[in-house]
Amino acid sequence: MKKAFWSDSKVVILGGGSFGTVLANLAAANCSQVTVYVRAEDQARAMNSTRMNPNYLKDLVLDPKIRAVSSFEKAFEFEQDLVIFAFPSHATREQAKLVAPFLKGNEIVLHATKGIEEQSLKRISQVLAEELPILRIGAISGPNLAGEIARGEPAATVVASRFDDVIRAGEAVLATDLFRVYTTHDITGVEWGGTLKNIFAIASGILESKGLGWNIRSFMLSRALAEMVRFGVAMGAEPETFLGLAGMGDLIATCSSNQSRNFRVGFHLAKGETLEDVLRELGQVAEGVRTTRIVREFSKSRGVEMPITETVFRILEGEWSADEGLRHLMTRPLVQDERA
Amino acid sequence: MIIDPRTGSHPAVRFEHHPAVRGEIYRLNERDYRDSIIEETVRRTMKDVSAADPRMLLEETLYLERVRVKKSRASWLTAPYLASRNDRDRQFLSSIQGGMKQSVGLEDHRELLRSFSDHFATEICGHFEPAVYDLAIRMVPWMFSWLLNAASVKRFMPFGMSESLQTRLRVVGEVDQLQKLSRKGTILLVPTHLSNIDSLLVGYVIHLMSLPPFCYGAGLNLFSNAALSFSLSRLGAYTVDRQKSSLLYKTALKNYSTSILKRGIHSIFFPAGGRVRSGAIESHLKLGLLGTALQAQLERYQEGLPNPEIYIVPMVMSYPFVFEASSLIEDYLEASGKHRFMPNDGGEDVPLIKTMRFFWKLFATRSEMWVRIGRPLDVFGNFVDEDGHSIGPNGTRIDPRRLLMTEGEIKAVPQRDREYTGMLGQKISDRYHAENIVLSSHLVAYSLFSALRKNYPSLDLFRFLRLSRAQRAITKERFYEEAEACFKMVKHAADQGRLFLSTSLQCGDVRIWVEDGIRQLGLFHDAKVVRMDEGAVSTDDMNLLYYYRNRLTGYGFGCEISGETDEKGFLV
C-alpha cells in the first residue's frame, strides 16, 4: 500500500509512559509529525526543552519530530491520521470519553494497553469502540520491554485488527529496521494474550523465589500456554494466535524479566509475606492480581480448566502457601501433554 | 412511548383511508427506468466477476441451473407460473450451451456470461403499478375489517360500533422521525421476521405511516399464485429465487439491490434471510444483502448526489402467538438437535386454512399485534438525529463520509466494507433486542420454562423437552414466585432501556398479566402452551413453550441454555 500517505501523516500518542515514549520515537521515523500527550504540564515542557522524558527512559533522546503537549485541545489541533492509546487499562475508558469529541471518524486508532476492563470483562478495543466515534481500531502487543527498544535492540511486535486499514497503518508507522511488525486479524486473541500472561508472571516470581531451575520454569510456561489457549478459545480467539508474539512471545518476555511488578508480587508472596504487605511495599498496582481473580472466576463458571491460574489465585488469597500450591500442581492426575 | 390514547398507536399513524404518497419507486413504472436498472445490474455483475475465469464461471452457473431446473417439481397443474418460468429457463440454458459449443474465445465466453447476467437481472427486476398499489391499500383494511367484524361478537352491535383494525394493531416508536428521514434520504427498513404475515403487515404499516411504497424482495414461491404474482410484481416486489445458488445469480441479486438503493428507492430487507425458526430475536443476520446499503451509500457520496444518506430503520413485530410456531420450532430443533430430537407425530394443517384461522383467532379474541419502529441508524450503525445527522457514541455529530476515507480519500475497500457490514449486522441485532416489545404471553412462557428448568438444571435441552406430563407441572405458588422474579428482571431491563413492555405488562399486577398471557397463548394453539388448573401450572407442549420463551433470550436473564449468551454477552 502507499507508503507516501503515511510518511506524510500526523500521529498522536496518548500517554507518555515508557512504552508511549518508545512508540513516539518509532513513529517519528516514519511520519511527518508525532504529538505525545502527557497529563502533567511540566512533564510536557521538560520533554520539549530537554528532548527526553524526565520520568522514564532518561537515556532516550526524543526525535526532533516529536512534540509533547498536556491538553487534548493542543494534541488534536491538526487533522490526525493515527491515534495511539498508551494509557493504563483502568484509565482507558475515562480518557477515551475525554478524547472522543476530538476525533472525526477517519482516524485509525491503535492501543498499546495490556489488560481488560474489570467489571465487564471487556477488552480494551471494545471499550474504545464503545466510547469513540471510530470503527477502525487495533491493538499493539508482544514482547516489548520498553527499555530494550529504547536502547535500539532489535525487537518485534504484533498489530492486530479486524481491519486491513489498521494493519497497514500499523506496519507503515511503526516498522523500522530494528522493529519488525507482524500482523493478525485475531484481535481477541492478541488482547487476551497480553492480559493472561500477567497471571503467569506471578507464578514465575514464585518459582524464582523458591530458587527452582529451568526445568520447572519451562514446564510452567508451556502449561501456561495451554491454559491461555483454552481460555482464549472460550473467548472466541484463534488458538494459533497464542503461538505468536502476543502469546508465547509476550509470555516468555514477561515471565523471564524479574523487573515486572507481577513477578515481584509472586516473588515476595512465596517468601511468606501477605498480599496486602506486598502491594503496599510495591506502591503500584499489579495488574496480574486483578486479572487472576477475574479469569479464575470466569474459567470456573465456564468449566475452562486452568490449574496454574487456580493455584496462583489460592496463593494470592492466602489459602495455600507456595509449597502447597506446587505440590497441588505436581500431584494432579496425569494427562496427555498436547491436550488443550 | 408516545401513544395516541384513541388508537393505541403513534399519533402520526393514520388508520383512516388516505391517498398513497408518491415516491421514487413510481418510476419503476417506466420501462426505460427499469431497463436502466437492469443494465446497471448487469454492468456491476460483470465487473464483480471480472477476476474469475469466464469459462469456469459459465460452466459452473450452467451446471447449477440445469440441476435446479431438473429438480424443480413445479408442474403446469399446480404451479403454472413456475412451470412456465422453468420452460423459459430451459430454453435459455440450451441456447447458452449451444453458444458454448460454437464459440471458444475469451470474449465469446464473456459475452455469454453477460447474457446470463442479463437473464437473471431481468428475472429479478420488479415493476410498480400505481393503480395496483392504490387498489391494494384500499383492499387490505377492507379485508382486515371484514375479518375483524365477521369474527367479532361486535357484529351484533348496532351500526357504527363495528371494530376496526386500529383497535388491534399498535404501531409505535420513531414514526415521525422515519417520516422526516424518508424525505431527506433513502430508507432501508429491516424488520424482524417471525411469520409469513410479516410481509403483508409491513407493507400495510408503511402506508399507515403515510410513507411512499417500498421496494422489497419476495420469494419466487410467492409468485406461484397467479393473483398474488400479479399484484406482487406490480407492488414494487422484485423476485428472489432461493433455489438459484450460483455465484452469478447471487451477485446479480445484490447488484440489483445496490442499484435501486443508489437511485433513492426506499427498500425493505428481512436481514435474517427467512423466518426465525427458534422464536428468538434474530442474532445472526445475512450480511450479503445488507452490504449493498454500504455500497450504495459509498457511491452516493462519491457521485455527490443530493440527499445522499441511506438510513437503516429496524422494525420489530411482536405477536401474542405465531401461527407457524409448531412447524418452525420443530424445524429448528431438528436442525440443531439432529438425532437427539424426536419429532412429534401428527400432520400439518393446510397452510391456507391455518392462515385464515390465524386471522380469525387474532380478531375474534382481542389480541394485539405490536409493531415498533426503531431508532434510525446510518449504514455504520450510528444513531441518526432528527435532522438525519449521524451521532457518535459520545453524542456529538459525526460525518459518516469520514468513516469511508482510507488513506485520505473516500473509496471502496472491500475488506473494510465487509467488516463494517458485519458491525452493522451486530448493531441491528442489538437494536432488535432493545426495541422489542415484551408481551404478557412471552413472559408467561418464559416464567414457566425457567421454573421447570430450575427443577432439571442438568438435563440436556432435548432430554428436557421430553419431560413427562407429571414432570412438566409446578404448583401455582411456585409459578407465581417465578413469574414475579421474571417480571422484576424484565421491568429492570425496561427501565434501563434494554426493551419495552406492552401495556398489559405495564400495569405490573402479576395476577392480571399472567391471566392475560395464558389467555393469549391459549387462543390459537390446540395444545395449551401454558395451562393453569386447580393448584398447578403446566404445559401441553414443551416445544411451543420453548419457542415462546426464546423471545426473551439474549438479554442474560439467567437460566440460559448452552449456546445462549449471558448478561455479559458471553456464550454459556
Interface residues (C-beta under 8 A of the other chain):
Chain A: M1 K2 F5 W6 D81 K97 A100 P101 K104 G105 N106 S120 L121 A129 E130 E131 L132 P133 L135 R136 R162 F163 D164 D165 M235 F298 R302
Chain B: F380 N382 G392 P393 N394 T396 I398 D399 P400 R402 L403 M405 T406 E407 G408 V413 Q415 R416 E419 Y420 M423 K568 F570 V572
